[in-house]
Amino acid sequence: MKKDFDCVEMKRRIQAEIYAEIKDLSDEQRAEHTRRAVERGPLAAVWNRLRTREELARERPKRRDGV
């Protein structure tokens, strides 16, 4: 049986593309690049829901009993 799709080759190719994009960036620029990629990627909706949930939790006032 011949494989039509090589998962390992795809992973290595994508990693090489990402490395080429970020190799000359500072740490701050890499963090920004990653943030933008996550916001545009296929899991952006999930990420935004999680981020919104965390933001709401930080804004919610603490109860006196510590909960």
PDB file of N, CA, C and O in Angstrom:
ATOM      1  N   MET A   1       0.842  -1.187   0.000  1.00  0.00           N
ATOM      2  CA  MET A   1       0.000   0.000   0.000  1.00  0.00           C
ATOM      3  C   MET A   1       0.885   1.248   0.000  1.00  0.00           C
ATOM      4  O   MET A   1       1.759   1.393   0.855  1.00  0.00           O
ATOM      5  N   LYS A   2       0.663   2.124  -0.937  1.00  0.00           N
ATOM      6  CA  LYS A   2       1.445   3.350  -1.054  1.00  0.00           C
ATOM      7  C   LYS A   2       0.761   4.478  -0.281  1.00  0.00           C
ATOM      8  O   LYS A   2      -0.447   4.693  -0.382  1.00  0.00           O
ATOM      9  N   LYS A   3       1.581   5.188   0.493  1.00  0.00           N
ATOM     10  CA  LYS A   3       1.042   6.334   1.236  1.00  0.00           C
ATOM     11  C   LYS A   3       0.915   7.538   0.306  1.00  0.00           C
ATOM     12  O   LYS A   3       1.830   7.855  -0.454  1.00  0.00           O
ATOM     13  N   ASP A   4      -0.238   8.199   0.384  1.00  0.00           N
ATOM     14  CA  ASP A   4      -0.442   9.412  -0.401  1.00  0.00           C
ATOM     15  C   ASP A   4      -0.070  10.664   0.377  1.00  0.00           C
ATOM     16  O   ASP A   4       0.079  11.743  -0.197  1.00  0.00           O
ATOM     17  N   PHE A   5       0.077  10.514   1.672  1.00  0.00           N
ATOM     18  CA  PHE A   5       0.296  11.672   2.531  1.00  0.00           C
ATOM     19  C   PHE A   5       1.372  11.332   3.554  1.00  0.00           C
ATOM     20  O   PHE A   5       1.270  10.320   4.249  1.00  0.00           O
ATOM     21  N   ASP A   6       2.390  12.161   3.650  1.00  0.00           N
ATOM     22  CA  ASP A   6       3.475  11.949   4.604  1.00  0.00           C
ATOM     23  C   ASP A   6       3.387  13.012   5.697  1.00  0.00           C
ATOM     24  O   ASP A   6       3.796  14.157   5.504  1.00  0.00           O
ATOM     25  N   CYS A   7       2.852  12.618   6.834  1.00  0.00           N
ATOM     26  CA  CYS A   7       2.629  13.536   7.954  1.00  0.00           C
ATOM     27  C   CYS A   7       3.942  14.127   8.464  1.00  0.00           C
ATOM     28  O   CYS A   7       4.014  15.323   8.748  1.00  0.00           O
ATOM     29  N   VAL A   8       4.971  13.304   8.580  1.00  0.00           N
ATOM     30  CA  VAL A   8       6.253  13.773   9.101  1.00  0.00           C
ATOM     31  C   VAL A   8       6.861  14.807   8.151  1.00  0.00           C
ATOM     32  O   VAL A   8       7.383  15.829   8.595  1.00  0.00           O
ATOM     33  N   GLU A   9       6.793  14.542   6.854  1.00  0.00           N
ATOM     34  CA  GLU A   9       7.328  15.494   5.875  1.00  0.00           C
ATOM     35  C   GLU A   9       6.585  16.824   5.969  1.00  0.00           C
ATOM     36  O   GLU A   9       7.203  17.888   5.911  1.00  0.00           O
ATOM     37  N   MET A  10       5.258  16.768   6.115  1.00  0.00           N
ATOM     38  CA  MET A  10       4.466  17.990   6.218  1.00  0.00           C
ATOM     39  C   MET A  10       4.864  18.775   7.468  1.00  0.00           C
ATOM     40  O   MET A  10       5.036  19.993   7.409  1.00  0.00           O
ATOM     41  N   LYS A  11       5.011  18.083   8.592  1.00  0.00           N
ATOM     42  CA  LYS A  11       5.398  18.741   9.847  1.00  0.00           C
ATOM     43  C   LYS A  11       6.754  19.426   9.693  1.00  0.00           C
ATOM     44  O   LYS A  11       6.917  20.575  10.103  1.00  0.00           O
ATOM     45  N   ARG A  12       7.707  18.743   9.116  1.00  0.00           N
ATOM     46  CA  ARG A  12       9.045  19.319   8.931  1.00  0.00           C
ATOM     47  C   ARG A  12       9.019  20.517   7.987  1.00  0.00           C
ATOM     48  O   ARG A  12       9.704  21.512   8.226  1.00  0.00           O
ATOM     49  N   ARG A  13       8.233  20.427   6.917  1.00  0.00           N
ATOM     50  CA  ARG A  13       8.130  21.541   5.966  1.00  0.00           C
ATOM     51  C   ARG A  13       7.525  22.773   6.633  1.00  0.00           C
ATOM     52  O   ARG A  13       8.018  23.886   6.451  1.00  0.00           O
ATOM     53  N   ILE A  14       6.455  22.574   7.405  1.00  0.00           N
ATOM     54  CA  ILE A  14       5.798  23.692   8.083  1.00  0.00           C
ATOM     55  C   ILE A  14       6.733  24.308   9.119  1.00  0.00           C
ATOM     56  O   ILE A  14       6.810  25.531   9.237  1.00  0.00           O
ATOM     57  N   GLN A  15       7.444  23.466   9.872  1.00  0.00           N
ATOM     58  CA  GLN A  15       8.398  23.991  10.851  1.00  0.00           C
ATOM     59  C   GLN A  15       9.495  24.808  10.177  1.00  0.00           C
ATOM     60  O   GLN A  15       9.902  25.845  10.700  1.00  0.00           O
ATOM     61  N   ALA A  16       9.977  24.354   9.022  1.00  0.00           N
ATOM     62  CA  ALA A  16      11.006  25.090   8.294  1.00  0.00           C
ATOM     63  C   ALA A  16      10.473  26.437   7.816  1.00  0.00           C
ATOM     64  O   ALA A  16      11.190  27.437   7.852  1.00  0.00           O
ATOM     65  N   GLU A  17       9.220  26.468   7.369  1.00  0.00           N
ATOM     66  CA  GLU A  17       8.608  27.728   6.929  1.00  0.00           C
ATOM     67  C   GLU A  17       8.484  28.706   8.088  1.00  0.00           C
ATOM     68  O   GLU A  17       8.793  29.890   7.947  1.00  0.00           O
ATOM     69  N   ILE A  18       8.032  28.207   9.235  1.00  0.00           N
ATOM     70  CA  ILE A  18       7.883  29.068  10.410  1.00  0.00           C
ATOM     71  C   ILE A  18       9.252  29.584  10.852  1.00  0.00           C
ATOM     72  O   ILE A  18       9.398  30.765  11.164  1.00  0.00           O
ATOM     73  N   TYR A  19      10.251  28.705  10.880  1.00  0.00           N
ATOM     74  CA  TYR A  19      11.588  29.119  11.278  1.00  0.00           C
ATOM     75  C   TYR A  19      12.114  30.230  10.360  1.00  0.00           C
ATOM     76  O   TYR A  19      12.705  31.204  10.825  1.00  0.00           O
ATOM     77  N   ALA A  20      11.890  30.068   9.057  1.00  0.00           N
ATOM     78  CA  ALA A  20      12.345  31.089   8.106  1.00  0.00           C
ATOM     79  C   ALA A  20      11.676  32.433   8.383  1.00  0.00           C
ATOM     80  O   ALA A  20      12.292  33.482   8.196  1.00  0.00           O
ATOM     81  N   GLU A  21      10.421  32.407   8.826  1.00  0.00           N
ATOM     82  CA  GLU A  21       9.694  33.644   9.126  1.00  0.00           C
ATOM     83  C   GLU A  21      10.200  34.319  10.393  1.00  0.00           C
ATOM     84  O   GLU A  21      10.213  35.548  10.460  1.00  0.00           O
ATOM     85  N   ILE A  22      10.617  33.556  11.400  1.00  0.00           N
ATOM     86  CA  ILE A  22      10.902  34.141  12.711  1.00  0.00           C
ATOM     87  C   ILE A  22      12.375  34.145  13.107  1.00  0.00           C
ATOM     88  O   ILE A  22      12.711  34.679  14.164  1.00  0.00           O
ATOM     89  N   LYS A  23      13.256  33.578  12.308  1.00  0.00           N
ATOM     90  CA  LYS A  23      14.648  33.401  12.729  1.00  0.00           C
ATOM     91  C   LYS A  23      15.366  34.707  13.060  1.00  0.00           C
ATOM     92  O   LYS A  23      16.261  34.713  13.905  1.00  0.00           O
ATOM     93  N   ASP A  24      15.000  35.797  12.423  1.00  0.00           N
ATOM     94  CA  ASP A  24      15.680  37.071  12.658  1.00  0.00           C
ATOM     95  C   ASP A  24      14.907  38.014  13.579  1.00  0.00           C
ATOM     96  O   ASP A  24      15.279  39.177  13.729  1.00  0.00           O
ATOM     97  N   LEU A  25      13.839  37.519  14.190  1.00  0.00           N
ATOM     98  CA  LEU A  25      13.005  38.364  15.052  1.00  0.00           C
ATOM     99  C   LEU A  25      13.495  38.329  16.501  1.00  0.00           C
ATOM    100  O   LEU A  25      14.089  37.346  16.945  1.00  0.00           O
ATOM    101  N   SER A  26      13.240  39.408  17.220  1.00  0.00           N
ATOM    102  CA  SER A  26      13.534  39.437  18.649  1.00  0.00           C
ATOM    103  C   SER A  26      12.503  38.587  19.385  1.00  0.00           C
ATOM    104  O   SER A  26      11.510  38.171  18.790  1.00  0.00           O
ATOM    105  N   ASP A  27      12.725  38.328  20.660  1.00  0.00           N
ATOM    106  CA  ASP A  27      11.765  37.554  21.451  1.00  0.00           C
ATOM    107  C   ASP A  27      10.386  38.201  21.443  1.00  0.00           C
ATOM    108  O   ASP A  27       9.372  37.517  21.310  1.00  0.00           O
ATOM    109  N   GLU A  28      10.354  39.531  21.586  1.00  0.00           N
ATOM    110  CA  GLU A  28       9.078  40.236  21.591  1.00  0.00           C
ATOM    111  C   GLU A  28       8.374  40.109  20.236  1.00  0.00           C
ATOM    112  O   GLU A  28       7.161  39.908  20.174  1.00  0.00           O
ATOM    113  N   GLN A  29       9.142  40.228  19.163  1.00  0.00           N
ATOM    114  CA  GLN A  29       8.563  40.098  17.827  1.00  0.00           C
ATOM    115  C   GLN A  29       8.063  38.673  17.576  1.00  0.00           C
ATOM    116  O   GLN A  29       7.029  38.479  16.936  1.00  0.00           O
ATOM    117  N   ARG A  30       8.795  37.684  18.080  1.00  0.00           N
ATOM    118  CA  ARG A  30       8.340  36.287  17.947  1.00  0.00           C
ATOM    119  C   ARG A  30       7.036  36.068  18.704  1.00  0.00           C
ATOM    120  O   ARG A  30       6.135  35.388  18.212  1.00  0.00           O
ATOM    121  N   ALA A  31       6.937  36.636  19.886  1.00  0.00           N
ATOM    122  CA  ALA A  31       5.708  36.505  20.666  1.00  0.00           C
ATOM    123  C   ALA A  31       4.535  37.144  19.921  1.00  0.00           C
ATOM    124  O   ALA A  31       3.443  36.576  19.882  1.00  0.00           O
ATOM    125  N   GLU A  32       4.753  38.312  19.335  1.00  0.00           N
ATOM    126  CA  GLU A  32       3.705  38.985  18.572  1.00  0.00           C
ATOM    127  C   GLU A  32       3.333  38.171  17.330  1.00  0.00           C
ATOM    128  O   GLU A  32       2.153  38.040  17.006  1.00  0.00           O
ATOM    129  N   HIS A  33       4.316  37.634  16.647  1.00  0.00           N
ATOM    130  CA  HIS A  33       4.065  36.793  15.470  1.00  0.00           C
ATOM    131  C   HIS A  33       3.201  35.590  15.865  1.00  0.00           C
ATOM    132  O   HIS A  33       2.248  35.252  15.163  1.00  0.00           O
ATOM    133  N   THR A  34       3.530  34.954  16.974  1.00  0.00           N
ATOM    134  CA  THR A  34       2.774  33.795  17.444  1.00  0.00           C
ATOM    135  C   THR A  34       1.355  34.195  17.811  1.00  0.00           C
ATOM    136  O   THR A  34       0.402  33.492  17.473  1.00  0.00           O
ATOM    137  N   ARG A  35       1.209  35.323  18.502  1.00  0.00           N
ATOM    138  CA  ARG A  35      -0.131  35.788  18.886  1.00  0.00           C
ATOM    139  C   ARG A  35      -0.994  36.012  17.654  1.00  0.00           C
ATOM    140  O   ARG A  35      -2.147  35.583  17.611  1.00  0.00           O
ATOM    141  N   ARG A  36      -0.438  36.684  16.654  1.00  0.00           N
ATOM    142  CA  ARG A  36      -1.202  36.936  15.419  1.00  0.00           C
ATOM    143  C   ARG A  36      -1.556  35.632  14.703  1.00  0.00           C
ATOM    144  O   ARG A  36      -2.663  35.488  14.184  1.00  0.00           O
ATOM    145  N   ALA A  37      -0.627  34.692  14.675  1.00  0.00           N
ATOM    146  CA  ALA A  37      -0.888  33.404  14.018  1.00  0.00           C
ATOM    147  C   ALA A  37      -2.008  32.647  14.729  1.00  0.00           C
ATOM    148  O   ALA A  37      -2.859  32.039  14.080  1.00  0.00           O
ATOM    149  N   VAL A  38      -2.005  32.687  16.049  1.00  0.00           N
ATOM    150  CA  VAL A  38      -3.055  32.003  16.814  1.00  0.00           C
ATOM    151  C   VAL A  38      -4.407  32.663  16.561  1.00  0.00           C
ATOM    152  O   VAL A  38      -5.417  31.975  16.416  1.00  0.00           O
ATOM    153  N   GLU A  39      -4.429  33.984  16.508  1.00  0.00           N
ATOM    154  CA  GLU A  39      -5.685  34.705  16.288  1.00  0.00           C
ATOM    155  C   GLU A  39      -6.267  34.453  14.892  1.00  0.00           C
ATOM    156  O   GLU A  39      -7.478  34.560  14.699  1.00  0.00           O
ATOM    157  N   ARG A  40      -5.414  34.119  13.922  1.00  0.00           N
ATOM    158  CA  ARG A  40      -5.886  33.878  12.549  1.00  0.00           C
ATOM    159  C   ARG A  40      -6.047  32.399  12.231  1.00  0.00           C
ATOM    160  O   ARG A  40      -6.660  32.052  11.222  1.00  0.00           O
ATOM    161  N   GLY A  41      -5.516  31.529  13.064  1.00  0.00           N
ATOM    162  CA  GLY A  41      -5.470  30.108  12.762  1.00  0.00           C
ATOM    163  C   GLY A  41      -6.800  29.386  12.915  1.00  0.00           C
ATOM    164  O   GLY A  41      -7.811  29.986  13.279  1.00  0.00           O
ATOM    165  N   PRO A  42      -6.783  28.083  12.630  1.00  0.00           N
ATOM    166  CA  PRO A  42      -8.008  27.290  12.660  1.00  0.00           C
ATOM    167  C   PRO A  42      -8.613  27.138  14.054  1.00  0.00           C
ATOM    168  O   PRO A  42      -9.794  26.814  14.178  1.00  0.00           O
ATOM    169  N   LEU A  43      -7.838  27.362  15.085  1.00  0.00           N
ATOM    170  CA  LEU A  43      -8.364  27.250  16.450  1.00  0.00           C
ATOM    171  C   LEU A  43      -8.598  28.613  17.090  1.00  0.00           C
ATOM    172  O   LEU A  43      -8.695  28.716  18.313  1.00  0.00           O
ATOM    173  N   ALA A  44      -8.689  29.652  16.277  1.00  0.00           N
ATOM    174  CA  ALA A  44      -8.856  31.016  16.783  1.00  0.00           C
ATOM    175  C   ALA A  44     -10.113  31.161  17.633  1.00  0.00           C
ATOM    176  O   ALA A  44     -10.076  31.828  18.667  1.00  0.00           O
ATOM    177  N   ALA A  45     -11.209  30.561  17.227  1.00  0.00           N
ATOM    178  CA  ALA A  45     -12.457  30.689  17.989  1.00  0.00           C
ATOM    179  C   ALA A  45     -12.307  30.080  19.377  1.00  0.00           C
ATOM    180  O   ALA A  45     -12.784  30.648  20.360  1.00  0.00           O
ATOM    181  N   VAL A  46     -11.651  28.934  19.462  1.00  0.00           N
ATOM    182  CA  VAL A  46     -11.435  28.281  20.762  1.00  0.00           C
ATOM    183  C   VAL A  46     -10.539  29.166  21.631  1.00  0.00           C
ATOM    184  O   VAL A  46     -10.842  29.400  22.801  1.00  0.00           O
ATOM    185  N   TRP A  47      -9.437  29.657  21.059  1.00  0.00           N
ATOM    186  CA  TRP A  47      -8.512  30.517  21.782  1.00  0.00           C
ATOM    187  C   TRP A  47      -9.225  31.763  22.322  1.00  0.00           C
ATOM    188  O   TRP A  47      -9.020  32.145  23.474  1.00  0.00           O
ATOM    189  N   ASN A  48     -10.051  32.387  21.500  1.00  0.00           N
ATOM    190  CA  ASN A  48     -10.752  33.599  21.914  1.00  0.00           C
ATOM    191  C   ASN A  48     -11.761  33.315  23.025  1.00  0.00           C
ATOM    192  O   ASN A  48     -11.928  34.132  23.931  1.00  0.00           O
ATOM    193  N   ARG A  49     -12.437  32.162  22.964  1.00  0.00           N
ATOM    194  CA  ARG A  49     -13.353  31.808  24.052  1.00  0.00           C
ATOM    195  C   ARG A  49     -12.593  31.614  25.356  1.00  0.00           C
ATOM    196  O   ARG A  49     -13.035  32.083  26.405  1.00  0.00           O
ATOM    197  N   LEU A  50     -11.460  30.931  25.303  1.00  0.00           N
ATOM    198  CA  LEU A  50     -10.662  30.715  26.512  1.00  0.00           C
ATOM    199  C   LEU A  50     -10.133  32.031  27.060  1.00  0.00           C
ATOM    200  O   LEU A  50     -10.162  32.273  28.267  1.00  0.00           O
ATOM    201  N   ARG A  51      -9.654  32.870  26.166  1.00  0.00           N
ATOM    202  CA  ARG A  51      -9.113  34.161  26.590  1.00  0.00           C
ATOM    203  C   ARG A  51     -10.214  35.006  27.211  1.00  0.00           C
ATOM    204  O   ARG A  51      -9.983  35.645  28.237  1.00  0.00           O
ATOM    205  N   THR A  52     -11.387  35.028  26.628  1.00  0.00           N
ATOM    206  CA  THR A  52     -12.502  35.799  27.175  1.00  0.00           C
ATOM    207  C   THR A  52     -12.883  35.275  28.558  1.00  0.00           C
ATOM    208  O   THR A  52     -13.144  36.061  29.469  1.00  0.00           O
ATOM    209  N   ARG A  53     -12.917  33.967  28.717  1.00  0.00           N
ATOM    210  CA  ARG A  53     -13.245  33.368  30.006  1.00  0.00           C
ATOM    211  C   ARG A  53     -12.228  33.787  31.075  1.00  0.00           C
ATOM    212  O   ARG A  53     -12.606  34.108  32.201  1.00  0.00           O
ATOM    213  N   GLU A  54     -10.936  33.783  30.717  1.00  0.00           N
ATOM    214  CA  GLU A  54      -9.896  34.195  31.661  1.00  0.00           C
ATOM    215  C   GLU A  54     -10.034  35.679  32.011  1.00  0.00           C
ATOM    216  O   GLU A  54      -9.884  36.059  33.172  1.00  0.00           O
ATOM    217  N   GLU A  55     -10.314  36.505  31.024  1.00  0.00           N
ATOM    218  CA  GLU A  55     -10.473  37.941  31.267  1.00  0.00           C
ATOM    219  C   GLU A  55     -11.657  38.195  32.189  1.00  0.00           C
ATOM    220  O   GLU A  55     -11.572  39.023  33.096  1.00  0.00           O
ATOM    221  N   LEU A  56     -12.752  37.496  31.966  1.00  0.00           N
ATOM    222  CA  LEU A  56     -13.933  37.654  32.827  1.00  0.00           C
ATOM    223  C   LEU A  56     -13.618  37.222  34.252  1.00  0.00           C
ATOM    224  O   LEU A  56     -14.055  37.867  35.205  1.00  0.00           O
ATOM    225  N   ALA A  57     -12.875  36.153  34.405  1.00  0.00           N
ATOM    226  CA  ALA A  57     -12.526  35.667  35.743  1.00  0.00           C
ATOM    227  C   ALA A  57     -11.657  36.687  36.474  1.00  0.00           C
ATOM    228  O   ALA A  57     -11.816  36.881  37.679  1.00  0.00           O
ATOM    229  N   ARG A  58     -10.747  37.339  35.762  1.00  0.00           N
ATOM    230  CA  ARG A  58      -9.896  38.351  36.406  1.00  0.00           C
ATOM    231  C   ARG A  58     -10.702  39.577  36.814  1.00  0.00           C
ATOM    232  O   ARG A  58     -10.401  40.207  37.828  1.00  0.00           O
ATOM    233  N   GLU A  59     -11.717  39.917  36.038  1.00  0.00           N
ATOM    234  CA  GLU A  59     -12.512  41.107  36.317  1.00  0.00           C
ATOM    235  C   GLU A  59     -13.564  40.866  37.393  1.00  0.00           C
ATOM    236  O   GLU A  59     -14.030  41.812  38.028  1.00  0.00           O
ATOM    237  N   ARG A  60     -13.937  39.615  37.599  1.00  0.00           N
ATOM    238  CA  ARG A  60     -14.983  39.285  38.559  1.00  0.00           C
ATOM    239  C   ARG A  60     -14.476  39.579  39.972  1.00  0.00           C
ATOM    240  O   ARG A  60     -13.391  39.123  40.335  1.00  0.00           O
ATOM    241  N   PRO A  61     -15.238  40.332  40.782  1.00  0.00           N
ATOM    242  CA  PRO A  61     -14.791  40.633  42.141  1.00  0.00           C
ATOM    243  C   PRO A  61     -14.756  39.357  42.985  1.00  0.00           C
ATOM    244  O   PRO A  61     -15.591  38.467  42.826  1.00  0.00           O
ATOM    245  N   LYS A  62     -13.779  39.289  43.876  1.00  0.00           N
ATOM    246  CA  LYS A  62     -13.635  38.147  44.774  1.00  0.00           C
ATOM    247  C   LYS A  62     -14.665  38.243  45.897  1.00  0.00           C
ATOM    248  O   LYS A  62     -14.972  39.324  46.398  1.00  0.00           O
ATOM    249  N   ARG A  63     -15.188  37.074  46.275  1.00  0.00           N
ATOM    250  CA  ARG A  63     -16.128  37.049  47.403  1.00  0.00           C
ATOM    251  C   ARG A  63     -15.331  37.062  48.706  1.00  0.00           C
ATOM    252  O   ARG A  63     -14.156  36.696  48.728  1.00  0.00           O
ATOM    253  N   ARG A  64     -15.975  37.480  49.776  1.00  0.00           N
ATOM    254  CA  ARG A  64     -15.284  37.582  51.074  1.00  0.00           C
ATOM    255  C   ARG A  64     -14.801  36.253  51.598  1.00  0.00           C
ATOM    256  O   ARG A  64     -13.810  36.197  52.327  1.00  0.00           O
ATOM    257  N   ASP A  65     -15.490  35.166  51.235  1.00  0.00           N
ATOM    258  CA  ASP A  65     -15.068  33.851  51.741  1.00  0.00           C
ATOM    259  C   ASP A  65     -13.923  33.270  50.915  1.00  0.00           C
ATOM    260  O   ASP A  65     -13.574  32.103  51.091  1.00  0.00           O
ATOM    261  N   GLY A  66     -13.329  34.062  50.014  1.00  0.00           N
ATOM    262  CA  GLY A  66     -12.146  33.666  49.272  1.00  0.00           C
ATOM    263  C   GLY A  66     -12.421  32.885  47.993  1.00  0.00           C
ATOM    264  O   GLY A  66     -11.485  32.423  47.340  1.00  0.00           O
ATOM    265  N   VAL A  67     -13.683  32.732  47.629  1.00  0.00           N
ATOM    266  CA  VAL A  67     -14.030  31.976  46.442  1.00  0.00           C
ATOM    267  C   VAL A  67     -14.129  32.889  45.241  1.00  0.00           C
ATOM    268  O   VAL A  67     -14.416  32.427  44.137  1.00  0.00           O
TER     269      VAL A  67
END
